[in-house]
């Protein structure tokens, strides 16, 4: 039971490291100018190191000192976590476009005809080479850290699961594994809540004083302290790793059941024997499909919530961490409890899985229709009949706007513009506290020619609650099949292949 506790804590903190990246992905994209394609690749890169090694390491299952190997893997994971935060310390402070209109200086973001000198400092030449060079170093460090994270995670799950299932009684094993899987799911949940907390701090909290920062967390240029969470998570993993160096290689079996003798067979023989097992193969392929769905959701659901329902990164993480993931945890615990209460046979286990997934499909189907069309952004997703492109609009042709300027405003016509200059605004009203009230005399905006600072947002906010409720319900129903599907695997294959079978299963999950 103490091993189950330790392993729960270790898996929780390991998933805190990998889950935290997903919670801060939109912030890291903004800070280092990454595309969603690159960040998606980065988020899944830890699977590379993992996939290459997991089958061979788990094959050694019953022949090595499992707890010690788990401890060594955990120390590697901890090192990877510290490496992930390194880019913050090797790059300069975050610089954002400060050309927001103010009464104090002349270099405002307004339309200023015939003043080419104003934007000289924002020319493409001065920005681009430095930015791209910095990002290559950053990406190299992050991809290395992710590969290391994958390698460190190899022994943790297969060895932990097989060690528990070897020495627990047949009756208690599903309960222990159910507890373990639910704790495992809490990991990413805690990661999203941690992300939500850390992203409220400004990114350079250690480099500049609060007074110097003129942004609020609702500003589109705001970047939160993404690196802080990696330091917290990596420290927790290092602490969780310590007890593993003191566990014995083998434990007395619970309630005096006979331990199975291990026969040593060759690697290919055992591999083929498992892959030819129809129950094992079908259950693993079903899990592959669920994992594919979960992986996509975990990485980009936060970003989807930010865009569709106009939430801040911090709030989107809070929703996923406090609603969706606890929902899935409840599902796993319920599934494990039903299994123990009714002492289910393998056939009943598979029926429970099928039922859970069918109900999940029914609740998830309406999610396809909850959302709004993309916000109209002038020159990006929306063109006036008179305009051919963002910079070549006749209405702002005399303004000589900088290509790079990004300080979005929302016109009274419901169209968003990338800056007051691109909307052709020539005057601004300012609050006594020097924040912008509104822009006026905007030549590109039909009607009154008024605009307010900030993006327009979406008209979808009323759909937010149904979306959260349905996605949470779907998660609960889908995860009810988690523990029964693991039991199908552990009970249908030969006892001495357990460690190896779980290893192959995790490899297939990661490759496919």
N, C-alpha and C positions, 0 to 999 in steps of 0.2 A: 504493500500500500504506500510505503514511503517512496518506492521507486516510481509508482504511478504519479504521486505528487510532484516529485522532482522532474519527471519527464513532461508532465503537463506544463510546469513553469518554463522548462527549456523550450518546448515547442511554441509556447505563447511568446516568449521573447525573441525566438528565431523568426517567427512570422511578423513580429513587430518591426524587425529590420526590413524584410521584403515587402510587407504591407505598407510601411511608411512611405516608400518610394511612390507607390500608387496614389497615396493620399496627397502627395505634394507635386505630382507630375505636371499639373498645369502651371504651377509656380516655377518649377525648374525650366519648363519650356520658355516661359516669359523671361526668366533671368538670363538664360544663355542662348536665346533665339533658336530653339530647336523646333523642328516640325513635329506634328503628331506621329508621323511615320517613324522618325528617329526615336522619339520617346517611347513609342510602342515596342520598338526593337530593343531598346534599353531595358524596359520593364520585363521583357521575356528572356533577356540574355542570361539570367542566372540558371535557366534550364539547360544551357549548353554544357557548362561544367558538370552539372548534375547528371545529365543523360549519358555522357561519355563513361562515367564511372559506376553508376548505381547498380547495374546488373552484376559486375564483377565483384564489387564490395559485398553486396547482399548474398552472393553465392557462398562467401566465406562464413555466412551467418553463424553456424553452430561450431565453427572451428577456431574462432578468435575470441579475445576478451571483449565482448560487446560493449559493456559500460565504458571502458577506457577509450575505445574508438569513438564512441559518442562524444565523450569529453573533448577529445582532440578536434573533432569536427566542429564542436561548438566554439572552440577558441578561434578557429579559422573564420567562422561566421562573424564573431565579434570584431576581428581584424577588418573584415570586409565592410562592416558598418562604419568603423572609424575612417576607412578609405573613402567611403561615399561622401563624407562631409569635407574631405580635403580640398575640393575645388574652391570652396568658399574662402579658404585661407591662402590659396596660392594666386587668386585673381584679385584685381583691384576692387574698390567699392563700386556698387551698382550706380550707374549714371542714367537718369531718365530725362526726357525732354522737358526742360523747365521753362519753355516759352509760353507759359500760361499768362494771359493778360493781367497786367497789374498797372496801377496808376503811377508806379515809381519809375519804371523803365520804358524806354522807347521800343525795345525789341519785344513787342507783344505778338500774339498769335493772330492778330487781325490782318485784314486785307490792307496792304500798304502799297498803293500804286507807285511805280517809279522809284522804288528804294531797293535796288538789287543788292547793295552792300549788307543789308540786314541779315540775309540768310547765308552769307558767305561761309560762316562757321559751321553751317549744317550741310555743307556740300557732301556728296557721296564719297568723294576721295578721302576725306578726313575720318569718316566713320568705318567704312566697310573692312579694310584689310585688318585693322586691329581686332575688330569683333570676331572675324572668322578665325584668326590665328588663335585667339584665346579659347574659342570653343573647341578646337581640335584637341588641345591639351586636356580640357575639362572632360570631353567625351572619352578620351583614352583612359583617364583615371577611373571614370565611372564604369566603363565597360569591363575594366580589369577587376574592379570591386565586385561587380555583378557575377563575373565568372567565378571569383573566389567564394562568393556567397553560395553559389550552386555546389561547388566542390565540398565546402564545409558542411552543407546540409545533407550530403549523401548518406552517412551512417545513421543520422538521427532518427528518421522515421522507421525504415525497415527494421533496424536492430531493436529499437524501442518496442515496436509492436510485437515482434516475434519473442523478445525477452519476456514481456508481460504474458503473452499467450502460452509460452512454455511453462511458466512457473505458477500461473493462476489456475484455480480449479475451473473445470468446464462450465460450471454454473455461474461463476463470477466474472469470467473472462469478457463476455459481451458487455457487462456493466462497466468494467474498468476501461474497455476500449471506447465505449460510449462517452464516458467522462473525458477520456483523452481527446476524442474527436471534437467534443463540444468546447473544451478548453482551447484546442487548436483553432477553432473558428473564432473564439473571442479575440485571438491575437490580432487579426486584421481589423476587428472592430475597435480594439484599443488603439491600433495604429491610426485609424481615421480620426478618432477623438484626439489623439496626441497631435496629429496633423492640424486639426482644427484649432487646438490651443496654440501651437507654435507659429502658425501662419498669421496670428494676430500681432506678433512682434515684427518690427521692421527688419528686413534682411541684414542690414549692417549695424545691428544693435551694438555690436562690439567695436565698431569703427567710428561711428558718428553719434553725436548726442541727439536726444529726442527733439530738441529745439530746432535743429537744422533740417529735420524732415518735414516737408510741407505737404505730405500726402496723407490721406486717410485710407483705411483698409477697403473702402468702397471705390476708390479711384482705380480706373483701369490700368494705371501704371504701377500700382502698389505691388511690391514683391515681399512676401513674408519670410521669416527666418527658417527656411526649409532645412538648413543644416543642423539645427539644434536637436531635432528629433532623432537624427542618426546617432548623435553622441549619447543621448539617453538610452536608446534601444541597444546600442553596442555594449554599453556598460552593464545593462541587465543580463545580456547573453553571457558575458564574461563571468558574472556572479553565479548564474545558473549552471555553468559548466563544472564548477568546483566539486560538487558531491560525487560526480561520476567516477572520479579517480579512486573512490573508496568503496565502490560496490564490488561484491564477489563476482567471479566469472559465472558461477552457477548457484542458484538458490534452492533450498528445499521446496518441493512442490506443495502447494496449498492442499489441505485436507487429504494428504497421503495418497494421491493418485499415482499410477505407475508412469514414470517418464519413458517416452519412446526411445528406443535405441537408434542411434544415427548410423545409417549405412553410407559409406563413402562411394559415390558414383561419380563418373566423369561429368564435366560441365555440360557438353552438348546433349548427353543423355537426359539429364535433369531438365534442361531447357526445353527439349522437344516434348518430354513427358507432360510438362505444364502447358505448353502451347497447344498440344493436341487435346487438352481437356475441355470439352464443349462448354460446361457450366462456367468454368474459370474464364475462358476466352470471351464468352458473351457478356458476362458481368463486367469484365474489364472494359470491353468496348462501349458498354452503356455508360460506365463512369467517365470514359474519355469524352463522350458527347456532353455530359453535364459539365465537366471541367472546362471544355471549350467555351461553353456559355458563361460560366462563372469568371473565367480569365478575362474575357472581353468586358464583362460588366465591371469587374473590380478595377480594371485600368481606366476605363473611360466613362463610367457612370457619373463620377463627380463632375467631369467636364460637361457631360450631357445636361446635368441638373443646372450647372452654372449658366449654360447657353440658353436652354429651353425656358427656364423659370426665373432668369435674372437673379441668381443667388450669388453671394460672395463665395470664394473658394473655401473659406473657413466654415460657412454654414452648410455647404454641400457635403463636406466631410463629416460634419456633425450629424447630418441626417443618416448617412450611410453607416456611420459608426454606432449611432444610438438607436436606430430603428431596424435597418435591414439585416445587419449582422447578428444582433441579439435574436431576431426572428428566426434566422437559420439555426442558431444555437438551440433555441427552444425545440425546433423540429428534430434535431439530432438526439436531444435528450429524450423526447417523446418516443422516437423510434426505438432507442435502446431500452426504454422502460417497457414498451409494449412487448418487445422481444423477451425480456426477463419475466414479465408477468405471466405470459401465456406459454412460455417454454416452447417457442415455435419450431416446427420442423423446417427443413430447407425449402420445401414446396411452399409453406405458408410465408416464409421470408420473401420468396420471389413474388408472391401475390401482393404482399405489403408494398414492395418496391413499385410494382406496376400501378397499383391503386394511387400511391403518392404522386407518381409522375403524371398520370392522367388528370388528376385534380389540379396539379400545378399548371398543366397546359391550358385548362379551362380558365383559370384565374389570370394567366399571363396574356391570353389572347387580346383582351381589350387594351393592353398597353400599347399595341401597335397603332392605336388611333388617338392616343393622348399626346398632343403636341401642337405646335404652331408652325406656320411657314417661317423661313429664315427672315430676320430683320432686314429691312431695305436699307442698304448702305450705299450712298451715292458713289458711283464709279467702281463699286466692288460687286454688289449684287443687284444694283438698280441703276438704270440709265434713263435720263430724261430724253425725250425724242430729239431735243436740240443738242444734246451732249454726246460726244463720241467716246470719251474716257475720263478718268478721274482728273488728270491735270489739264486736259484740253477743253474743258467746258468753257463755252463762250462767256458765261456769267462771271467766271473768276480768272479769265485769261490775263487781265491786267494786274492781278494780285501777286504773281510770281511766287506761288506757295512752295515750300520745301517738300520734296518727295517724302522725306522721312518723318515729317511732323505728325505726331499722333496725340491728339487731345480731343476725343470725340465730343460732338455736341448733337443735340436732338432738335431738328427744325420743327416749326409749328405745322409743317405739312406732313409730319410723321416719318420723314426720311432722316437717317442718321448721316452725319458728315464726319470725315476723319479729323478735321480741325476747323476752327472758326474761319480760317483763311480760305479753306477749300469751299466753304459755303458763301464766300464773298462778303463776310460780315465786316462792317467798317467802324462800328462803335460798340461799347460795352458798358453795362451798369454794374457797379461794384458795391458790395455790402460794407458797412463801417468796419467789419472785422477782416477786410481785404479779400473776402472770397467772392467769386463771380456770381452775380444774380442772374443776368441774362445778356444775350447778344442781340443787337438790332441792326437795321439797315443791311440785311443780308441779301445780296443781289441774286443768289441762286435759289432762295426759298420763296415760293409763290405766296401770294396773299400778303400777310402783315410783315413778312421778312424777319420774324423773331426766332430765336433759338435759345435753349437752356443748356448749361454745361452737363456733360455726362452722356452715356449712351441712352437710346430710347427705351431699352428694355423690351419685354414681350408682353403680349396680351394674354399670356397663358397662365397667369398666377392662380386662377380659379381651378385649374386642372392639377395643381401641385399636390393637394391632399389626396384625391383619388389615386394619383400615380403612386404616391408613397404607400398607401394602404394596400393596393393591389400587388405592388412589387414585393412588399413584406409578406403578404399571404402566400404568394407563389413560392417565395423562398422557404417558408415554413414547410409547405407541402413537399417541395422537392427534397429538402434535407432529411425528411423522415425516412427516406430510403437509404441513407448513408450507412448506418450501423448494420441493418439487415444485409446490405450488399457486401460489406466486409465479412460478415459471418458466412455468407455463401462461399466466399473465396477461402476463408480459413478452414471451414469444415468440409469442403468438397475435395481438397487436395491432400496429398500424403503429409503426415505430420512433420516429417524431417525436411520437407520442401518449403515450409512456411515462410522462413526468412527470405528465401530466394524468390518465391512466388510474389510476395509483397514488393520485392525489389523490381521484378519484371513489370508488375502492375504500375509502379511509379514511373518506370522508364517509358512505358507505352503512353501513360497519361501525359508525360512531358513532351514526347516526340510528336504525338498525334494531336 
